[in-house]
Amino acid sequence: MKYTHDQWKEIIDGFETSGLTMKEYCRKHTVSTSRFCVLRKRMREQETPFLPVIMKAENSMKFRVNGHLIEIMDEVDPKLLSLILKAAKYD
């Protein structure tokens, strides 16, 4: 069966609370376990956690991610910031 992105998200999110093994859950949804794992990993990588940030007058901000202190001065490219946060998250 072919699923839409939203359907995949529901299926993947539902696994955590299903109480089933991955093999059982995938069989129930007629999905191969390898496809499920690939898509679950992709969706997790696409998720961007948002942190509350307060900007001070000096135009810099500091925050911690997985024990790493990150300080950003002035303006920063959003794509670069995303890469930095992903690197800190998986370190």
LOTI-642669 format. One record per atom (N, C-alpha, C, CB): residue number from 0; residue in three letters; atom name; x, y, z. Coordinates in Angstrom, 1 decimal. Atoms other than C-alpha are relative to their C-alpha. Glycine has a CB too. Layout:
resi: NUM, resn: ALA, name: CA, X: X, Y: Y, Z: Z
...
END
This chain:
resi: 0, resn: MET, name: N, X: 0.8, Y: -1.2, Z: 0.0
resi: 0, resn: MET, name: CA, X: 0.0, Y: 0.0, Z: 0.0
resi: 0, resn: MET, name: C, X: 0.9, Y: 1.2, Z: 0.0
resi: 0, resn: MET, name: CB, X: -1.0, Y: 0.0, Z: 1.2
resi: 1, resn: LYS, name: N, X: -0.7, Y: -1.2, Z: 0.1
resi: 1, resn: LYS, name: CA, X: 1.2, Y: 3.5, Z: -0.8
resi: 1, resn: LYS, name: C, X: -0.6, Y: 1.0, Z: 1.0
resi: 1, resn: LYS, name: CB, X: 0.0, Y: 0.6, Z: -1.4
resi: 2, resn: TYR, name: N, X: 0.4, Y: -0.9, Z: -1.0
resi: 2, resn: TYR, name: CA, X: 1.1, Y: 6.0, Z: 2.1
resi: 2, resn: TYR, name: C, X: 0.4, Y: 1.4, Z: -0.3
resi: 2, resn: TYR, name: CB, X: 0.5, Y: -0.4, Z: 1.4
resi: 3, resn: THR, name: N, X: -0.4, Y: -1.4, Z: 0.1
resi: 3, resn: THR, name: CA, X: 1.2, Y: 9.8, Z: 2.1
resi: 3, resn: THR, name: C, X: 0.9, Y: 0.3, Z: 1.1
resi: 3, resn: THR, name: CB, X: -1.3, Y: 1.0, Z: 0.0
resi: 4, resn: HIS, name: N, X: -0.9, Y: -0.4, Z: -1.1
resi: 4, resn: HIS, name: CA, X: 3.7, Y: 11.7, Z: 4.2
resi: 4, resn: HIS, name: C, X: -0.7, Y: 0.1, Z: 1.3
resi: 4, resn: HIS, name: CB, X: 0.6, Y: 1.4, Z: -0.4
resi: 5, resn: ASP, name: N, X: 0.7, Y: -0.1, Z: -1.2
resi: 5, resn: ASP, name: CA, X: 1.1, Y: 12.4, Z: 6.8
resi: 5, resn: ASP, name: C, X: -0.4, Y: -1.3, Z: 0.6
resi: 5, resn: ASP, name: CB, X: -1.3, Y: 0.9, Z: -0.2
resi: 6, resn: GLN, name: N, X: 0.4, Y: 1.3, Z: -0.4
resi: 6, resn: GLN, name: CA, X: 0.0, Y: 8.8, Z: 6.9
resi: 6, resn: GLN, name: C, X: 1.3, Y: -0.7, Z: 0.6
resi: 6, resn: GLN, name: CB, X: -0.5, Y: -0.8, Z: -1.1
resi: 7, resn: TRP, name: N, X: -1.3, Y: 0.6, Z: -0.6
resi: 7, resn: TRP, name: CA, X: 3.7, Y: 7.7, Z: 7.4
resi: 7, resn: TRP, name: C, X: 0.3, Y: 0.6, Z: 1.3
resi: 7, resn: TRP, name: CB, X: 1.1, Y: 0.3, Z: -1.0
resi: 8, resn: LYS, name: N, X: -0.2, Y: -0.6, Z: -1.3
resi: 8, resn: LYS, name: CA, X: 4.0, Y: 10.2, Z: 10.2
resi: 8, resn: LYS, name: C, X: -0.8, Y: -0.6, Z: 1.1
resi: 8, resn: LYS, name: CB, X: -0.2, Y: 1.5, Z: -0.1
resi: 9, resn: GLU, name: N, X: 0.9, Y: 0.6, Z: -0.9
resi: 9, resn: GLU, name: CA, X: 1.0, Y: 8.8, Z: 11.9
resi: 9, resn: GLU, name: C, X: 0.4, Y: -1.5, Z: 0.4
resi: 9, resn: GLU, name: CB, X: -1.5, Y: -0.1, Z: -0.5
resi: 10, resn: ILE, name: N, X: -0.4, Y: 1.4, Z: -0.2
resi: 10, resn: ILE, name: CA, X: 2.2, Y: 5.2, Z: 11.4
resi: 10, resn: ILE, name: C, X: 1.3, Y: 0.0, Z: 0.9
resi: 10, resn: ILE, name: CB, X: 0.3, Y: -0.7, Z: -1.3
resi: 11, resn: ILE, name: N, X: -1.2, Y: 0.0, Z: -0.7
resi: 11, resn: ILE, name: CA, X: 5.7, Y: 6.0, Z: 12.7
resi: 11, resn: ILE, name: C, X: -0.2, Y: 0.5, Z: 1.5
resi: 11, resn: ILE, name: CB, X: 1.1, Y: 0.9, Z: -0.7
resi: 12, resn: ASP, name: N, X: 0.3, Y: -0.5, Z: -1.4
resi: 12, resn: ASP, name: CA, X: 4.4, Y: 8.0, Z: 15.7
resi: 12, resn: ASP, name: C, X: -0.7, Y: -1.0, Z: 0.8
resi: 12, resn: ASP, name: CB, X: -0.8, Y: 1.3, Z: -0.1
resi: 13, resn: GLY, name: N, X: 0.8, Y: 1.0, Z: -0.6
resi: 13, resn: GLY, name: CA, X: 2.0, Y: 5.3, Z: 16.5
resi: 13, resn: GLY, name: C, X: 0.8, Y: -1.2, Z: 0.5
resi: 13, resn: GLY, name: CB, X: -1.1, Y: -0.5, Z: -0.9
resi: 14, resn: PHE, name: N, X: -0.8, Y: 1.2, Z: -0.4
resi: 14, resn: PHE, name: CA, X: 4.7, Y: 2.6, Z: 16.9
resi: 14, resn: PHE, name: C, X: 0.4, Y: 0.1, Z: 1.4
resi: 14, resn: PHE, name: CB, X: 1.2, Y: -0.1, Z: -0.9
resi: 15, resn: GLU, name: N, X: -0.6, Y: -0.2, Z: -1.4
resi: 15, resn: GLU, name: CA, X: 6.1, Y: 4.1, Z: 20.1
resi: 15, resn: GLU, name: C, X: -1.0, Y: -0.4, Z: 1.1
resi: 15, resn: GLU, name: CB, X: 0.4, Y: 1.4, Z: 0.2
resi: 16, resn: THR, name: N, X: 1.0, Y: 0.3, Z: -1.1
resi: 16, resn: THR, name: CA, X: 2.8, Y: 3.6, Z: 22.0
resi: 16, resn: THR, name: C, X: -0.8, Y: -1.2, Z: -0.3
resi: 16, resn: THR, name: CB, X: -1.0, Y: 1.2, Z: 0.1
resi: 17, resn: SER, name: N, X: 0.8, Y: 1.1, Z: 0.4
resi: 17, resn: SER, name: CA, X: 1.6, Y: 0.5, Z: 20.2
resi: 17, resn: SER, name: C, X: 0.2, Y: -1.2, Z: 1.0
resi: 17, resn: SER, name: CB, X: 0.4, Y: -0.4, Z: -1.4
resi: 18, resn: GLY, name: N, X: -0.3, Y: 1.2, Z: -0.8
resi: 18, resn: GLY, name: CA, X: 3.2, Y: -2.0, Z: 22.6
resi: 18, resn: GLY, name: C, X: 0.4, Y: -1.2, Z: -0.8
resi: 18, resn: GLY, name: CB, X: -1.2, Y: -0.3, Z: 0.9
resi: 19, resn: LEU, name: N, X: -0.4, Y: 1.1, Z: 0.9
resi: 19, resn: LEU, name: CA, X: 4.1, Y: -4.2, Z: 19.6
resi: 19, resn: LEU, name: C, X: 1.5, Y: 0.1, Z: -0.3
resi: 19, resn: LEU, name: CB, X: -0.8, Y: 0.1, Z: -1.3
resi: 20, resn: THR, name: N, X: -1.4, Y: 0.0, Z: 0.5
resi: 20, resn: THR, name: CA, X: 7.5, Y: -5.3, Z: 18.4
resi: 20, resn: THR, name: C, X: -0.1, Y: 0.7, Z: -1.4
resi: 20, resn: THR, name: CB, X: 0.6, Y: -1.4, Z: -0.1
resi: 21, resn: MET, name: N, X: 0.0, Y: -0.6, Z: 1.3
resi: 21, resn: MET, name: CA, X: 8.6, Y: -3.5, Z: 15.2
resi: 21, resn: MET, name: C, X: -0.5, Y: -0.9, Z: -1.1
resi: 21, resn: MET, name: CB, X: 1.4, Y: 0.5, Z: -0.3
resi: 22, resn: LYS, name: N, X: 0.4, Y: 1.0, Z: 1.0
resi: 22, resn: LYS, name: CA, X: 8.1, Y: -6.7, Z: 13.2
resi: 22, resn: LYS, name: C, X: -1.5, Y: -0.1, Z: 0.0
resi: 22, resn: LYS, name: CB, X: 0.7, Y: -1.3, Z: 0.3
resi: 23, resn: GLU, name: N, X: 1.4, Y: 0.2, Z: -0.1
resi: 23, resn: GLU, name: CA, X: 4.5, Y: -7.1, Z: 14.5
resi: 23, resn: GLU, name: C, X: -0.7, Y: 1.3, Z: -0.5
resi: 23, resn: GLU, name: CB, X: -0.4, Y: -0.2, Z: 1.5
resi: 24, resn: TYR, name: N, X: 0.6, Y: -1.2, Z: 0.4
resi: 24, resn: TYR, name: CA, X: 3.7, Y: -3.4, Z: 14.0
resi: 24, resn: TYR, name: C, X: 0.1, Y: 0.2, Z: -1.5
resi: 24, resn: TYR, name: CB, X: 0.7, Y: 1.2, Z: 0.7
resi: 25, resn: CYS, name: N, X: -0.1, Y: -0.1, Z: 1.5
resi: 25, resn: CYS, name: CA, X: 5.0, Y: -3.4, Z: 10.4
resi: 25, resn: CYS, name: C, X: -0.9, Y: -0.9, Z: -0.7
resi: 25, resn: CYS, name: CB, X: 1.5, Y: -0.2, Z: -0.4
resi: 26, resn: ARG, name: N, X: 0.9, Y: 1.0, Z: 0.6
resi: 26, resn: ARG, name: CA, X: 3.1, Y: -6.5, Z: 9.6
resi: 26, resn: ARG, name: C, X: -1.4, Y: 0.5, Z: 0.0
resi: 26, resn: ARG, name: CB, X: 0.2, Y: -1.4, Z: 0.7
resi: 27, resn: LYS, name: N, X: 1.4, Y: -0.6, Z: -0.1
resi: 27, resn: LYS, name: CA, X: -0.1, Y: -4.9, Z: 10.9
resi: 27, resn: LYS, name: C, X: -0.3, Y: 1.1, Z: -1.0
resi: 27, resn: LYS, name: CB, X: -0.2, Y: 0.5, Z: 1.5
resi: 28, resn: HIS, name: N, X: 0.1, Y: -1.1, Z: 0.9
resi: 28, resn: HIS, name: CA, X: 0.5, Y: -1.9, Z: 8.7
resi: 28, resn: HIS, name: C, X: 0.5, Y: -0.3, Z: -1.4
resi: 28, resn: HIS, name: CB, X: 0.7, Y: 1.2, Z: 0.5
resi: 29, resn: THR, name: N, X: -0.5, Y: 0.5, Z: 1.3
resi: 29, resn: THR, name: CA, X: 1.7, Y: -4.0, Z: 5.7
resi: 29, resn: THR, name: C, X: 1.2, Y: 0.9, Z: -0.5
resi: 29, resn: THR, name: CB, X: -1.1, Y: 0.0, Z: -1.0
resi: 30, resn: VAL, name: N, X: -1.2, Y: -0.8, Z: 0.3
resi: 30, resn: VAL, name: CA, X: 5.1, Y: -2.2, Z: 5.7
resi: 30, resn: VAL, name: C, X: 1.2, Y: -0.9, Z: 0.3
resi: 30, resn: VAL, name: CB, X: 0.0, Y: 1.3, Z: 0.8
resi: 31, resn: SER, name: N, X: -1.2, Y: 0.7, Z: -0.3
resi: 31, resn: SER, name: CA, X: 8.5, Y: -3.8, Z: 5.5
resi: 31, resn: SER, name: C, X: 0.8, Y: 0.7, Z: 1.1
resi: 31, resn: SER, name: CB, X: 0.9, Y: -0.2, Z: -1.3
resi: 32, resn: THR, name: N, X: -0.7, Y: -0.6, Z: -1.1
resi: 32, resn: THR, name: CA, X: 10.6, Y: -3.3, Z: 8.6
resi: 32, resn: THR, name: C, X: 1.2, Y: 0.9, Z: -0.5
resi: 32, resn: THR, name: CB, X: 0.6, Y: -1.1, Z: 0.9
resi: 33, resn: SER, name: N, X: -1.1, Y: -0.9, Z: 0.5
resi: 33, resn: SER, name: CA, X: 13.5, Y: -1.9, Z: 6.5
resi: 33, resn: SER, name: C, X: -0.5, Y: 1.3, Z: -0.5
resi: 33, resn: SER, name: CB, X: 0.8, Y: -0.8, Z: -1.1
resi: 34, resn: ARG, name: N, X: 0.6, Y: -1.3, Z: 0.5
resi: 34, resn: ARG, name: CA, X: 11.3, Y: 0.7, Z: 4.8
resi: 34, resn: ARG, name: C, X: -0.4, Y: 0.9, Z: 1.2
resi: 34, resn: ARG, name: CB, X: -1.2, Y: -0.3, Z: -0.9
resi: 35, resn: PHE, name: N, X: 0.4, Y: -0.7, Z: -1.2
resi: 35, resn: PHE, name: CA, X: 9.9, Y: 1.6, Z: 8.2
resi: 35, resn: PHE, name: C, X: 1.2, Y: 0.7, Z: 0.7
resi: 35, resn: PHE, name: CB, X: -0.7, Y: -0.9, Z: 1.0
resi: 36, resn: CYS, name: N, X: -1.1, Y: -0.5, Z: -0.7
resi: 36, resn: CYS, name: CA, X: 13.3, Y: 2.1, Z: 9.7
resi: 36, resn: CYS, name: C, X: 0.7, Y: 1.2, Z: -0.8
resi: 36, resn: CYS, name: CB, X: 1.1, Y: -1.1, Z: 0.2
resi: 37, resn: VAL, name: N, X: -0.6, Y: -1.1, Z: 0.8
resi: 37, resn: VAL, name: CA, X: 14.6, Y: 4.2, Z: 6.8
resi: 37, resn: VAL, name: C, X: -0.9, Y: 1.3, Z: 0.1
resi: 37, resn: VAL, name: CB, X: 0.1, Y: -0.4, Z: -1.5
resi: 38, resn: LEU, name: N, X: 0.8, Y: -1.2, Z: -0.1
resi: 38, resn: LEU, name: CA, X: 11.6, Y: 6.5, Z: 6.9
resi: 38, resn: LEU, name: C, X: -0.1, Y: 0.6, Z: 1.4
resi: 38, resn: LEU, name: CB, X: -1.5, Y: -0.4, Z: -0.5
resi: 39, resn: ARG, name: N, X: 0.0, Y: -0.5, Z: -1.4
resi: 39, resn: ARG, name: CA, X: 11.6, Y: 6.8, Z: 10.7
resi: 39, resn: ARG, name: C, X: 1.3, Y: 0.8, Z: 0.2
resi: 39, resn: ARG, name: CB, X: -0.1, Y: -1.2, Z: 1.0
resi: 40, resn: LYS, name: N, X: -1.2, Y: -0.7, Z: -0.2
resi: 40, resn: LYS, name: CA, X: 15.2, Y: 7.8, Z: 10.6
resi: 40, resn: LYS, name: C, X: 0.0, Y: 1.4, Z: -0.8
resi: 40, resn: LYS, name: CB, X: 1.2, Y: -0.8, Z: -0.5
resi: 41, resn: ARG, name: N, X: 0.1, Y: -1.3, Z: 0.8
resi: 41, resn: ARG, name: CA, X: 14.6, Y: 10.4, Z: 7.8
resi: 41, resn: ARG, name: C, X: -0.9, Y: 1.0, Z: 0.7
resi: 41, resn: ARG, name: CB, X: -0.6, Y: -0.3, Z: -1.3
resi: 42, resn: MET, name: N, X: 1.0, Y: -0.9, Z: -0.7
resi: 42, resn: MET, name: CA, X: 11.6, Y: 11.9, Z: 9.7
resi: 42, resn: MET, name: C, X: 0.6, Y: 0.6, Z: 1.3
resi: 42, resn: MET, name: CB, X: -1.3, Y: -0.7, Z: 0.3
resi: 43, resn: ARG, name: N, X: -0.6, Y: -0.5, Z: -1.2
resi: 43, resn: ARG, name: CA, X: 13.6, Y: 12.1, Z: 12.9
resi: 43, resn: ARG, name: C, X: 1.1, Y: 1.1, Z: -0.3
resi: 43, resn: ARG, name: CB, X: 0.7, Y: -1.1, Z: 0.8
resi: 44, resn: GLU, name: N, X: -1.0, Y: -0.9, Z: 0.4
resi: 44, resn: GLU, name: CA, X: 16.4, Y: 13.9, Z: 11.1
resi: 44, resn: GLU, name: C, X: -0.6, Y: 1.4, Z: -0.5
resi: 44, resn: GLU, name: CB, X: 0.9, Y: -0.6, Z: -1.1
resi: 45, resn: GLN, name: N, X: 0.7, Y: -1.2, Z: 0.5
resi: 45, resn: GLN, name: CA, X: 13.9, Y: 16.4, Z: 9.6
resi: 45, resn: GLN, name: C, X: -0.6, Y: 0.8, Z: 1.1
resi: 45, resn: GLN, name: CB, X: -1.0, Y: -0.4, Z: -1.0
resi: 46, resn: GLU, name: N, X: 0.6, Y: -0.7, Z: -1.1
resi: 46, resn: GLU, name: CA, X: 12.5, Y: 17.3, Z: 13.0
resi: 46, resn: GLU, name: C, X: 1.0, Y: 1.0, Z: 0.5
resi: 46, resn: GLU, name: CB, X: -0.5, Y: -0.9, Z: 1.1
resi: 47, resn: THR, name: N, X: -0.9, Y: -1.0, Z: -0.5
resi: 47, resn: THR, name: CA, X: 14.0, Y: 20.5, Z: 14.3
resi: 47, resn: THR, name: C, X: -0.6, Y: 0.5, Z: 1.4
resi: 47, resn: THR, name: CB, X: 0.2, Y: 1.2, Z: -0.9
resi: 48, resn: PRO, name: N, X: 0.5, Y: -0.4, Z: -1.2
resi: 48, resn: PRO, name: CA, X: 13.5, Y: 21.1, Z: 18.0
resi: 48, resn: PRO, name: C, X: 0.1, Y: 1.5, Z: 0.2
resi: 48, resn: PRO, name: CB, X: 0.6, Y: -0.7, Z: 1.2
resi: 49, resn: PHE, name: N, X: 0.0, Y: -1.4, Z: -0.2
resi: 49, resn: PHE, name: CA, X: 12.7, Y: 24.7, Z: 18.9
resi: 49, resn: PHE, name: C, X: 0.3, Y: 0.3, Z: 1.5
resi: 49, resn: PHE, name: CB, X: -1.2, Y: 0.7, Z: -0.5
resi: 50, resn: LEU, name: N, X: -0.4, Y: -0.4, Z: -1.4
resi: 50, resn: LEU, name: CA, X: 14.3, Y: 26.3, Z: 22.0
resi: 50, resn: LEU, name: C, X: -0.4, Y: 1.4, Z: 0.2
resi: 50, resn: LEU, name: CB, X: 1.5, Y: -0.2, Z: 0.3
resi: 51, resn: PRO, name: N, X: 0.3, Y: -1.4, Z: -0.2
resi: 51, resn: PRO, name: CA, X: 13.1, Y: 29.5, Z: 23.6
resi: 51, resn: PRO, name: C, X: 1.3, Y: 0.8, Z: 0.0
resi: 51, resn: PRO, name: CB, X: -0.8, Y: 0.2, Z: 1.3
resi: 52, resn: VAL, name: N, X: -1.2, Y: -0.8, Z: 0.0
resi: 52, resn: VAL, name: CA, X: 15.7, Y: 32.2, Z: 22.9
resi: 52, resn: VAL, name: C, X: -0.4, Y: 1.5, Z: 0.3
resi: 52, resn: VAL, name: CB, X: 0.7, Y: -0.1, Z: -1.4
resi: 53, resn: ILE, name: N, X: 0.1, Y: -1.4, Z: -0.4
resi: 53, resn: ILE, name: CA, X: 16.0, Y: 35.7, Z: 24.4
resi: 53, resn: ILE, name: C, X: 1.2, Y: 0.7, Z: -0.5
resi: 53, resn: ILE, name: CB, X: -0.3, Y: 0.2, Z: 1.5
resi: 54, resn: MET, name: N, X: -1.1, Y: -0.8, Z: 0.6
resi: 54, resn: MET, name: CA, X: 18.1, Y: 38.2, Z: 22.4
resi: 54, resn: MET, name: C, X: 0.3, Y: 1.1, Z: 1.0
resi: 54, resn: MET, name: CB, X: -0.3, Y: 0.5, Z: -1.4
resi: 55, resn: LYS, name: N, X: -0.5, Y: -1.1, Z: -0.8
resi: 55, resn: LYS, name: CA, X: 20.1, Y: 40.7, Z: 24.4
resi: 55, resn: LYS, name: C, X: 0.4, Y: 1.1, Z: -0.9
resi: 55, resn: LYS, name: CB, X: 1.1, Y: -0.4, Z: 1.0
resi: 56, resn: ALA, name: N, X: -0.3, Y: -1.2, Z: 0.7
resi: 56, resn: ALA, name: CA, X: 21.1, Y: 44.2, Z: 23.4
resi: 56, resn: ALA, name: C, X: 1.3, Y: -0.2, Z: -0.8
resi: 56, resn: ALA, name: CB, X: 0.2, Y: 1.1, Z: 0.9
resi: 57, resn: GLU, name: N, X: -1.3, Y: 0.1, Z: 0.8
resi: 57, resn: GLU, name: CA, X: 24.6, Y: 43.0, Z: 22.3
resi: 57, resn: GLU, name: C, X: -0.1, Y: -0.9, Z: -1.2
resi: 57, resn: GLU, name: CB, X: 1.0, Y: -0.6, Z: 1.0
resi: 58, resn: ASN, name: N, X: 0.3, Y: 0.8, Z: 1.2
resi: 58, resn: ASN, name: CA, X: 23.0, Y: 40.9, Z: 19.5
resi: 58, resn: ASN, name: C, X: 0.8, Y: -1.4, Z: 0.0
resi: 58, resn: ASN, name: CB, X: 0.5, Y: 0.8, Z: -1.2
resi: 59, resn: SER, name: N, X: -0.5, Y: 1.4, Z: -0.1
resi: 59, resn: SER, name: CA, X: 24.3, Y: 37.5, Z: 20.7
resi: 59, resn: SER, name: C, X: -0.9, Y: -0.8, Z: 0.9
resi: 59, resn: SER, name: CB, X: 1.5, Y: 0.0, Z: 0.5
resi: 60, resn: MET, name: N, X: 0.8, Y: 0.9, Z: -0.9
resi: 60, resn: MET, name: CA, X: 22.8, Y: 34.5, Z: 22.3
resi: 60, resn: MET, name: C, X: 0.9, Y: -1.2, Z: 0.3
resi: 60, resn: MET, name: CB, X: -1.3, Y: -0.5, Z: -0.7
resi: 61, resn: LYS, name: N, X: -0.7, Y: 1.2, Z: -0.5
resi: 61, resn: LYS, name: CA, X: 24.1, Y: 31.5, Z: 24.2
resi: 61, resn: LYS, name: C, X: -1.0, Y: -1.0, Z: 0.4
resi: 61, resn: LYS, name: CB, X: 1.0, Y: 0.3, Z: 1.1
resi: 62, resn: PHE, name: N, X: 0.8, Y: 1.1, Z: -0.5
resi: 62, resn: PHE, name: CA, X: 22.5, Y: 28.1, Z: 24.8
resi: 62, resn: PHE, name: C, X: 0.7, Y: -1.3, Z: 0.0
resi: 62, resn: PHE, name: CB, X: -1.3, Y: -0.1, Z: -0.9
resi: 63, resn: ARG, name: N, X: -0.7, Y: 1.3, Z: -0.1
resi: 63, resn: ARG, name: CA, X: 23.4, Y: 24.6, Z: 25.6
resi: 63, resn: ARG, name: C, X: -0.8, Y: -1.1, Z: -0.8
resi: 63, resn: ARG, name: CB, X: 0.2, Y: -0.4, Z: 1.4
resi: 64, resn: VAL, name: N, X: 0.6, Y: 1.1, Z: 0.6
resi: 64, resn: VAL, name: CA, X: 22.7, Y: 21.5, Z: 23.5
resi: 64, resn: VAL, name: C, X: 0.9, Y: -1.2, Z: 0.3
resi: 64, resn: VAL, name: CB, X: -0.1, Y: 0.2, Z: -1.6
resi: 65, resn: ASN, name: N, X: -0.8, Y: 1.2, Z: -0.4
resi: 65, resn: ASN, name: CA, X: 23.8, Y: 18.1, Z: 24.9
resi: 65, resn: ASN, name: C, X: 1.3, Y: 0.4, Z: 0.6
resi: 65, resn: ASN, name: CB, X: 0.2, Y: -0.9, Z: -1.3
resi: 66, resn: GLY, name: N, X: -1.2, Y: -0.3, Z: -0.7
resi: 66, resn: GLY, name: CA, X: 26.3, Y: 19.8, Z: 27.1
resi: 66, resn: GLY, name: C, X: 0.9, Y: 1.0, Z: -0.7
resi: 66, resn: GLY, name: CB, X: 0.7, Y: -1.2, Z: 0.4
resi: 67, resn: HIS, name: N, X: -0.9, Y: -0.9, Z: 0.7
resi: 67, resn: HIS, name: CA, X: 27.8, Y: 22.0, Z: 24.4
resi: 67, resn: HIS, name: C, X: -0.6, Y: 1.4, Z: 0.1
resi: 67, resn: HIS, name: CB, X: 0.0, Y: -0.4, Z: -1.5
resi: 68, resn: LEU, name: N, X: 0.4, Y: -1.5, Z: 0.0
resi: 68, resn: LEU, name: CA, X: 27.7, Y: 25.8, Z: 24.9
resi: 68, resn: LEU, name: C, X: 0.2, Y: 0.6, Z: -1.3
resi: 68, resn: LEU, name: CB, X: 0.9, Y: 0.7, Z: 1.1
resi: 69, resn: ILE, name: N, X: -0.1, Y: -0.6, Z: 1.3
resi: 69, resn: ILE, name: CA, X: 26.9, Y: 27.5, Z: 21.7
resi: 69, resn: ILE, name: C, X: -0.3, Y: 1.4, Z: 0.1
resi: 69, resn: ILE, name: CB, X: -1.1, Y: -0.7, Z: -1.0
resi: 70, resn: GLU, name: N, X: 0.2, Y: -1.4, Z: 0.0
resi: 70, resn: GLU, name: CA, X: 27.2, Y: 31.2, Z: 21.3
resi: 70, resn: GLU, name: C, X: 0.0, Y: 0.5, Z: -1.4
resi: 70, resn: GLU, name: CB, X: 1.2, Y: 0.7, Z: 0.8
resi: 71, resn: ILE, name: N, X: 0.2, Y: -0.5, Z: 1.4
resi: 71, resn: ILE, name: CA, X: 26.0, Y: 33.0, Z: 18.2
resi: 71, resn: ILE, name: C, X: 0.1, Y: 1.5, Z: 0.1
resi: 71, resn: ILE, name: CB, X: -1.3, Y: -0.5, Z: -0.6
resi: 72, resn: MET, name: N, X: -0.1, Y: -1.4, Z: 0.0
resi: 72, resn: MET, name: CA, X: 27.1, Y: 36.5, Z: 17.5
resi: 72, resn: MET, name: C, X: -0.7, Y: 0.6, Z: -1.2
resi: 72, resn: MET, name: CB, X: 1.5, Y: 0.4, Z: 0.1
resi: 73, resn: ASP, name: N, X: 0.7, Y: -0.7, Z: 1.1
resi: 73, resn: ASP, name: CA, X: 25.1, Y: 39.0, Z: 15.4
resi: 73, resn: ASP, name: C, X: -1.0, Y: -1.0, Z: -0.7
resi: 73, resn: ASP, name: CB, X: 1.0, Y: 0.5, Z: -1.0
resi: 74, resn: GLU, name: N, X: 0.9, Y: 0.8, Z: 0.8
resi: 74, resn: GLU, name: CA, X: 23.1, Y: 37.4, Z: 12.6
resi: 74, resn: GLU, name: C, X: 0.7, Y: -1.3, Z: -0.5
resi: 74, resn: GLU, name: CB, X: -0.5, Y: 0.8, Z: -1.2
resi: 75, resn: VAL, name: N, X: -0.5, Y: 1.3, Z: 0.4
resi: 75, resn: VAL, name: CA, X: 23.6, Y: 33.8, Z: 11.6
resi: 75, resn: VAL, name: C, X: -0.9, Y: -0.6, Z: -1.1
resi: 75, resn: VAL, name: CB, X: 0.2, Y: -1.0, Z: 1.2
resi: 76, resn: ASP, name: N, X: 0.8, Y: 0.7, Z: 1.0
resi: 76, resn: ASP, name: CA, X: 22.5, Y: 31.9, Z: 8.5
resi: 76, resn: ASP, name: C, X: -0.8, Y: -1.1, Z: 0.6
resi: 76, resn: ASP, name: CB, X: 0.9, Y: -0.5, Z: -1.2
resi: 77, resn: PRO, name: N, X: 0.9, Y: 1.1, Z: -0.6
resi: 77, resn: PRO, name: CA, X: 19.5, Y: 29.6, Z: 9.5
resi: 77, resn: PRO, name: C, X: 0.5, Y: -1.4, Z: -0.4
resi: 77, resn: PRO, name: CB, X: -1.4, Y: 0.2, Z: -0.5
resi: 78, resn: LYS, name: N, X: -0.5, Y: 1.3, Z: 0.5
resi: 78, resn: LYS, name: CA, X: 21.0, Y: 26.7, Z: 7.4
resi: 78, resn: LYS, name: C, X: 1.2, Y: -0.4, Z: 0.8
resi: 78, resn: LYS, name: CB, X: 0.3, Y: 0.0, Z: -1.5
resi: 79, resn: LEU, name: N, X: -1.2, Y: 0.3, Z: -0.8
resi: 79, resn: LEU, name: CA, X: 24.3, Y: 27.0, Z: 9.2
resi: 79, resn: LEU, name: C, X: -0.3, Y: -0.3, Z: 1.5
resi: 79, resn: LEU, name: CB, X: 1.0, Y: 1.2, Z: 0.0
resi: 80, resn: LEU, name: N, X: 0.4, Y: 0.3, Z: -1.4
resi: 80, resn: LEU, name: CA, X: 22.6, Y: 27.2, Z: 12.6
resi: 80, resn: LEU, name: C, X: -0.6, Y: -1.4, Z: 0.1
resi: 80, resn: LEU, name: CB, X: -1.0, Y: 1.1, Z: 0.5
resi: 81, resn: SER, name: N, X: 0.6, Y: 1.3, Z: 0.0
resi: 81, resn: SER, name: CA, X: 20.6, Y: 24.1, Z: 11.7
resi: 81, resn: SER, name: C, X: 1.1, Y: -1.1, Z: 0.0
resi: 81, resn: SER, name: CB, X: -0.9, Y: -0.2, Z: -1.2
resi: 82, resn: LEU, name: N, X: -1.1, Y: 1.0, Z: 0.1
resi: 82, resn: LEU, name: CA, X: 23.8, Y: 22.2, Z: 10.8
resi: 82, resn: LEU, name: C, X: 0.8, Y: -0.1, Z: 1.4
resi: 82, resn: LEU, name: CB, X: 1.0, Y: 0.4, Z: -1.1
resi: 83, resn: ILE, name: N, X: -0.7, Y: 0.0, Z: -1.3
resi: 83, resn: ILE, name: CA, X: 25.5, Y: 23.3, Z: 14.1
resi: 83, resn: ILE, name: C, X: -0.8, Y: -0.7, Z: 1.0
resi: 83, resn: ILE, name: CB, X: 0.2, Y: 1.5, Z: 0.4
resi: 84, resn: LEU, name: N, X: 0.9, Y: 0.6, Z: -1.0
resi: 84, resn: LEU, name: CA, X: 22.5, Y: 22.2, Z: 16.2
resi: 84, resn: LEU, name: C, X: -0.1, Y: -1.5, Z: -0.3
resi: 84, resn: LEU, name: CB, X: -1.4, Y: 0.6, Z: -0.1
resi: 85, resn: LYS, name: N, X: 0.1, Y: 1.4, Z: 0.3
resi: 85, resn: LYS, name: CA, X: 22.3, Y: 18.8, Z: 14.4
resi: 85, resn: LYS, name: C, X: 1.3, Y: -0.7, Z: 0.4
resi: 85, resn: LYS, name: CB, X: -0.2, Y: -0.2, Z: -1.5
resi: 86, resn: ALA, name: N, X: -1.3, Y: 0.6, Z: -0.4
resi: 86, resn: ALA, name: CA, X: 26.1, Y: 18.2, Z: 15.0
resi: 86, resn: ALA, name: C, X: 0.1, Y: -0.1, Z: 1.5
resi: 86, resn: ALA, name: CB, X: 1.1, Y: 0.9, Z: -0.5
resi: 87, resn: ALA, name: N, X: 0.0, Y: 0.1, Z: -1.5
resi: 87, resn: ALA, name: CA, X: 25.7, Y: 19.1, Z: 18.7
resi: 87, resn: ALA, name: C, X: -0.9, Y: -1.0, Z: 0.5
resi: 87, resn: ALA, name: CB, X: -0.3, Y: 1.4, Z: 0.6
resi: 88, resn: LYS, name: N, X: 1.0, Y: 1.0, Z: -0.5
resi: 88, resn: LYS, name: CA, X: 22.6, Y: 16.9, Z: 19.1
resi: 88, resn: LYS, name: C, X: 0.6, Y: -1.4, Z: -0.1
resi: 88, resn: LYS, name: CB, X: -1.2, Y: 0.2, Z: -0.9
resi: 89, resn: TYR, name: N, X: -0.4, Y: 1.4, Z: 0.2
resi: 89, resn: TYR, name: CA, X: 24.3, Y: 13.8, Z: 17.7
resi: 89, resn: TYR, name: C, X: 1.4, Y: -0.2, Z: 0.5
resi: 89, resn: TYR, name: CB, X: -0.1, Y: -0.3, Z: -1.4
resi: 90, resn: ASP, name: N, X: -1.3, Y: 0.2, Z: -0.5
resi: 90, resn: ASP, name: CA, X: 27.7, Y: 14.3, Z: 19.3
resi: 90, resn: ASP, name: C, X: 0.0, Y: -0.9, Z: 1.2
resi: 90, resn: ASP, name: CB, X: 0.7, Y: 1.3, Z: 0.4
END
